[in-house]
Amino acid sequence: MKVKQQLNQLKPYQPGKPIEEVKREYRLETVIKLASNENPYGCSPLAQQAIMKELDYLALYPDGYSRALREALASHVGVNEKQLIFGNGSDEIVQIVCRAFLQKGTNTVMATPTFPQYRHNAVIEGAEVREIPLQDGHHHLEAMLAAIDDHTRVVWICSPNNPTGTYVNDVSLRAFLDKVPKHVLVVVDEAYYEYVQAEDYPNTVSLLQQYENMMILRTFSKAYGLAALRIGYGIAHEHILQAIEPAREPFNTSRLAQVAALAALNDQTFIEQCAQQNKQGLNQFYTFCDEHSLRYYKSEGNFILIDFGFSGDEVFTYLLQRGIIVRSGCALGFPTAVRITVGSPEQNETIIRVLTNMLKERSEQFCEETF
């Protein structure tokens, strides 16, 4: 049997190492996972309560229209309920978009490095992938515009970008959208939207009124702390969502995910607290980097990419042996960096202490080798 030829050039997505595996491999009692940009504070207690109440209905299929969540989310976001599409995580909506728009003979434009599932799903559909290198960690929008032609179907903008944490500001996004041909769908992936603090971050929902060829992606996996339940959503004009709806699997979001997301949506105090704590955590890392003259990007997400000037795999292994899981930049397009999820103050203090010891040990080793 033969699978699609394009699958031969792809590798399955590699998530961060599970805590249980690290404990077993290194015989550790305690492990801190700061690799997958999960919320260190979990989810709202209201979401947990909603899940418990729903356990009696696990034998029943979920609402395929997600009506209760749809109506509440539409009100929260400020759109018509038919302007929403739900997915098994926002990455399923990436897959739906690719299934709906891309095929052999078409192309899609994206930054690199960025969230890898844009490229992954485009390759599966047989489309040409046009990757434009980041410019000082930011989307090079002018070069992305230049890459668009009559065969371009989708352009991806990850803002804040994973793995750099940088964003596209309001002025830049508007100028970009003004020049993108109307036959091209611009997908603005805002998975980390709730963490953003920048004052010039665009109000993308309001931009939908002017730009009908735009879609926004958001998720309940990050700030809302529901990563295990896999539920995300897209916002776009109704005619776009009607067109791509046949590419969505039936019952693609579970009963538990729907009720948990609805309850979590009603606890914005929890989200605001998480955003503020994340801001304080980022400042902990900024101070560490400045003290040790390490390069980094100011982040609008709940993670930071730090360039140590030597192999990210080496930093990853050093931390792993001491019970801390991060992501090596070698797999993210930044071979001398690591991406670290912002944790609780205590978790941040722990990893900063370990990283400080690592830098001290390397400095002492360098001195010994020199003399």
C-alpha positions in Angstrom: 0.0 0.0 0.0 1.2 3.5 -0.8 0.3 6.7 1.1 0.3 10.1 -0.5 3.7 11.0 -1.7 3.8 14.2 0.2 3.5 12.4 3.5 6.9 10.9 2.9 8.5 14.3 3.5 6.7 15.0 6.7 7.3 14.1 10.3 4.6 13.7 12.9 4.2 16.7 15.3 6.6 16.2 18.3 5.0 17.6 21.5 7.1 18.4 24.6 8.3 15.4 26.7 5.6 14.2 29.1 6.2 14.8 32.8 5.8 11.1 33.6 8.4 10.1 31.1 11.0 12.5 32.4 10.4 11.4 36.0 10.9 7.8 35.0 13.9 8.4 32.7 15.8 10.5 35.2 14.4 9.1 38.4 13.1 12.4 39.6 10.3 13.1 42.1 9.4 16.6 40.8 9.4 17.8 37.3 8.4 21.3 36.0 7.0 21.4 32.4 7.6 24.7 30.7 7.6 23.4 27.1 4.1 23.6 25.6 2.8 27.1 26.6 0.2 25.7 28.9 -1.4 27.8 31.6 0.5 27.1 34.9 -2.6 28.2 36.9 -4.8 25.6 35.2 -8.3 26.6 34.3 -11.2 28.4 36.0 -12.9 26.5 38.8 -16.1 27.2 37.0 -14.9 25.1 34.1 -14.0 22.2 36.5 -17.5 22.4 38.0 -19.2 22.4 34.6 -17.2 19.3 33.6 -18.3 17.4 36.7 -22.0 18.2 36.0 -21.6 16.9 32.4 -20.3 13.5 33.4 -23.7 12.0 33.5 -24.2 12.7 29.7 -21.1 11.0 28.2 -23.2 8.5 26.3 -24.8 11.3 24.3 -23.3 13.0 21.2 -22.4 16.6 21.7 -24.3 19.4 20.1 -22.8 19.6 16.6 -23.7 23.3 16.3 -22.3 24.1 19.8 -25.3 26.4 20.3 -24.9 27.4 23.9 -21.2 28.1 23.5 -21.7 29.7 20.1 -24.3 32.2 21.4 -22.2 33.2 24.5 -19.0 33.5 22.5 -20.6 35.5 19.7 -21.8 38.0 22.4 -18.4 38.1 24.1 -16.4 38.6 20.8 -19.0 40.9 19.3 -20.0 39.1 16.1 -23.0 37.2 14.7 -23.2 33.6 15.8 -22.9 32.4 12.2 -19.4 34.1 12.0 -18.0 31.4 14.3 -16.6 27.9 13.5 -15.3 25.5 16.2 -12.5 23.0 16.0 -10.8 20.3 18.0 -8.3 22.9 19.0 -7.6 25.9 16.6 -5.1 23.6 14.8 -8.1 21.6 13.5 -9.3 24.9 11.9 -5.9 25.2 10.3 -6.5 21.8 8.8 -10.1 22.7 7.7 -8.8 25.8 5.9 -6.1 23.8 4.1 -8.6 21.1 3.1 -11.0 23.7 1.8 -8.7 26.1 -0.1 -5.4 24.3 -1.0 -4.6 21.7 -3.6 -2.0 21.0 -6.2 -1.4 24.0 -8.4 -2.2 26.5 -5.5 0.3 28.0 -3.1 0.2 29.4 0.5 2.4 32.1 2.0 3.7 32.1 5.6 6.6 33.3 7.8 9.4 31.0 8.9 9.9 30.1 11.7 6.3 30.0 12.8 3.6 27.5 13.9 4.6 24.4 11.9 1.0 23.1 11.3 0.4 25.7 8.5 3.1 24.2 6.4 2.3 20.6 7.5 -1.3 20.7 6.4 -0.5 22.6 3.2 2.0 19.9 2.2 -0.5 17.2 2.8 -2.9 19.0 0.4 -0.2 19.1 -2.3 0.0 22.9 -2.3 3.3 24.9 -2.8 4.5 26.4 0.4 6.2 29.8 0.2 8.0 30.5 3.4 9.3 34.0 4.1 12.1 34.3 6.7 11.3 36.5 9.7 13.0 39.9 9.8 14.5 40.4 13.3 12.0 37.9 14.7 9.0 39.7 13.0 6.8 38.9 10.0 8.4 40.4 6.9 5.1 41.6 5.5 6.5 43.3 2.4 8.3 40.1 1.3 5.1 38.1 2.0 3.1 40.5 -0.2 5.7 40.0 -3.0 5.3 36.2 -2.7 1.5 36.4 -3.5 0.3 35.7 -7.0 -2.8 34.5 -8.8 -2.4 31.0 -7.4 -2.1 32.0 -3.8 -5.1 31.0 -1.7 -4.1 31.5 1.9 -1.7 33.7 3.8 -0.9 32.9 7.5 0.0 35.5 10.1 0.8 34.2 13.6 0.4 37.1 16.0 1.9 36.8 18.6 4.2 34.5 16.6 5.2 31.1 17.9 8.1 30.8 18.7 9.3 34.4 18.9 6.4 36.0 20.7 6.5 39.1 18.4 3.3 40.6 16.9 2.0 42.5 13.9 0.8 46.0 15.0 -2.4 47.6 13.9 -0.9 50.0 11.3 1.2 47.2 9.7 -1.7 44.8 9.5 -4.1 47.3 8.0 -1.4 48.3 5.4 -0.9 44.6 4.6 -4.6 43.8 4.2 -5.1 46.8 2.0 -2.7 45.3 -0.5 -3.7 41.6 -0.4 -5.8 40.5 -3.4 -9.4 39.7 -2.5 -9.1 36.1 -3.7 -6.6 35.4 -0.9 -7.7 34.4 2.6 -5.6 36.0 5.3 -5.6 33.9 8.5 -4.5 35.8 11.6 -3.7 33.2 14.3 -4.3 34.8 17.7 -3.8 31.7 19.9 -2.2 33.9 22.6 -4.6 36.8 22.2 -5.6 36.9 25.9 -2.0 37.5 27.0 -1.3 40.5 24.7 -0.4 43.7 26.5 0.7 45.9 23.5 -1.4 49.0 23.1 -1.0 49.0 19.3 -2.2 45.4 18.9 -4.9 45.4 16.3 -8.6 44.9 17.1 -8.9 42.2 14.4 -12.6 41.6 15.0 -13.5 45.1 14.0 -11.3 44.8 10.9 -13.6 42.1 9.6 -16.1 44.8 8.7 -13.6 46.2 6.2 -11.7 43.1 5.1 -14.0 40.2 4.1 -11.0 38.0 3.1 -9.8 37.7 6.7 -10.2 34.9 9.3 -9.1 35.0 13.0 -8.1 32.0 15.0 -8.3 31.8 18.8 -8.3 29.0 21.3 -9.3 27.8 24.8 -6.0 25.9 25.1 -3.7 28.7 26.3 -4.9 31.4 28.7 -8.2 29.5 29.4 -6.2 26.4 30.4 -8.3 23.8 28.6 -5.6 22.3 26.4 -6.6 18.7 27.3 -10.1 19.2 26.0 -9.0 20.5 22.6 -11.4 23.3 21.6 -10.6 26.4 19.5 -12.5 28.6 17.1 -12.4 30.8 14.0 -14.1 34.1 13.3 -14.8 35.2 9.8 -17.6 36.4 7.5 -20.5 34.0 7.2 -20.1 33.3 3.5 -16.5 32.0 4.1 -17.6 29.7 7.0 -20.5 28.3 5.0 -18.1 27.5 2.2 -15.6 25.6 4.3 -18.2 24.0 6.7 -18.3 20.7 4.7 -14.6 20.2 5.5 -15.4 20.1 9.2 -15.9 16.7 10.8 -19.2 16.1 12.5 -19.2 16.3 16.4 -15.6 17.6 16.3 -15.9 19.2 19.7 -16.9 17.1 22.8 -19.6 17.8 25.3 -17.0 18.3 28.0 -15.1 20.8 25.9 -18.2 22.8 25.1 -19.5 23.1 28.6 -16.0 23.8 30.0 -15.3 26.5 27.4 -18.7 28.1 28.1 -18.0 28.2 31.9 -14.4 29.5 31.4 -15.7 32.2 29.1 -17.9 33.5 32.0 -14.9 33.9 34.3 -13.0 36.7 32.7 -11.6 37.7 36.1 -9.5 34.5 36.0 -8.2 35.4 32.5 -7.3 38.9 33.6 -5.4 37.5 36.6 -3.5 35.0 34.4 -2.5 37.8 32.0 -1.2 40.0 34.7 0.8 37.1 36.3 2.2 36.2 32.9 3.4 39.8 32.5 5.2 39.7 35.8 6.7 36.3 34.8 8.0 37.7 31.5 9.6 40.5 33.5 11.4 37.9 35.6 13.0 36.5 32.5 13.7 39.9 31.0 15.7 40.8 34.1 17.6 37.5 33.9 18.5 38.0 30.3 19.6 41.5 30.8 21.8 40.6 33.7 23.5 37.9 31.6 23.6 39.8 28.3 21.4 37.2 26.6 19.4 38.1 23.4 15.7 37.6 23.5 12.5 39.0 21.9 9.9 40.9 23.9 7.0 38.5 24.0 3.3 39.1 23.8 2.6 35.4 24.5 3.1 33.3 27.6 6.6 32.2 26.5 10.0 33.6 25.8 12.6 32.6 23.2 16.1 33.1 24.7 19.3 32.9 22.6 22.1 31.4 24.7 24.7 31.6 22.0 25.3 27.8 22.0 23.3 24.7 21.1 19.7 24.9 22.3 19.8 21.1 22.6 22.6 21.5 25.2 20.5 23.8 27.3 17.5 21.5 26.8 19.4 18.5 28.1 21.0 20.4 31.0 17.5 21.5 32.2 15.9 18.1 31.5 18.4 16.3 33.7 17.4 18.7 36.5 13.7 18.1 36.1 12.7 21.1 33.9 11.2 20.5 30.4 11.5 23.3 27.8 11.6 23.3 24.0 15.0 23.4 22.2 15.2 26.0 19.5 17.0 23.5 17.3 13.5 22.1 16.4 12.0 25.6 16.1 14.4 27.3 13.6 16.6 28.9 16.3 19.4 26.4 16.9 21.1 28.5 19.7 18.0 29.3 21.6 15.3 27.6 23.8 11.7 28.5 24.2 10.5 28.6 27.8 6.8 28.8 28.9 6.2 31.4 31.6 5.3 29.5 34.7 4.3 30.5 38.2 6.7 32.9 40.1 8.2 29.9 41.9 8.7 27.9 38.7 10.3 30.9 37.0 12.6 31.4 40.0 13.6 27.7 39.8 14.5 27.7 36.1 16.3 31.0 36.3 18.4 29.7 39.2 19.3 26.5 37.2 20.1 28.6 34.1 22.3 30.9 36.2 24.2 27.9 37.5 24.6 26.5 33.9 26.0 29.8 32.7 28.4 30.0 35.6 29.6 26.4 35.0 30.2 27.1 31.3 32.1 30.3 32.2 34.3 28.4 34.7 34.9 25.7 32.2 35.9 28.2 29.5 38.3 29.8 31.9 39.9 26.4 32.7 40.3 25.6 29.1 41.8 29.0 28.3 44.4 28.9 31.0 
